[in-house]
Amino acid sequence: MIELRTPAEIEAMRPAGAFVAEVLRATAAAAAVGVDLLELDAIAHDLIRERGAQSCYIDYHPSFGASPFGKVICTSVNDAALHGLPHRYRLADGDLLTLDFAASVDGWVADAAVSLVVGTPRPEDERLIAICEEALAAGIAKARVGNRMGDVSHAIGEVAKRNRLRVNLDFGGHGVGREMHGEPHVPNDGRPGRGWPLKAGLVFAVEPWFCLTTDRIFTDEDGWTLRSRDGSRAAHVEHTIAITEDGPLILTAGANPVSL
């Protein structure tokens, strides 16, 4: 069921958005050559405890997960596109890292992701991240009263196609509220003028993710991490936004460089 939030409820969601942005900034700042992925998870875990927040991931066990996630942040490295399960791995120079984090504060959820290069960047990695960020901004710009969800999806997909990237439609954005994942689904490509009409009070995550040379993925032996089928690198960015009469409000502003 799709729920519309009142202006007061959207205001109540701001602390969750600010907290998610804070955790992503802290973990991104700590991501350096030699740092273990479990250390990044520990940083996020400590911040959750200090804030009195609730993890959306640690007990998360959807049908596509082999078991409860067991960690509080997703750490996807290089060819890992989504749902990277933190494990004992020390970041190497040039790794492409995506951090994806969701938490509940006072009963309201926010969700965001950022991609970055650890150490010395490769131009193709920087370009892939920039394309994801451009697609995120394009999708958010269409999240306005009077448009339809297909307009958001189409804007994301057009950025990918213009840059000769393929789009996977299995995973995308989603409604956000009291739970991390809800309706509506927000595909990363679509037809303009189609889909759910966008109304004030609709809160959802926009999350473009692209692999460099494929749209096919598979599940790693850990039962969670989704990797590109051909081993090419992947990037992923995300914001939780609310549609208002004045335009889209980015609740997780500061989590990554994308803004309006």
Secondary structure, DSSP 8 states (H G I E B T S, - for coil): ------HHHHHHHHHHHHHHHHHHHHHHHH--TT-BHHHHHHHHHHHHHHHT-EESSTT---TTSSS---SSSEEEETTEEE-----S-B--TT-EEEEEEEEEETTEEEEEEEEEE-SS--HHHHHHHHHHHHHHHHHHHT--TT-BHHHHHHHHHHHHHHTT-----SS-EEE-SSSSSEEEEE-SS--TT-SSB--TT-EEEE--EEESS-S-EEE-TTSS-EEETT---EEE-BEEEEEETTEEEETTTTSSS---
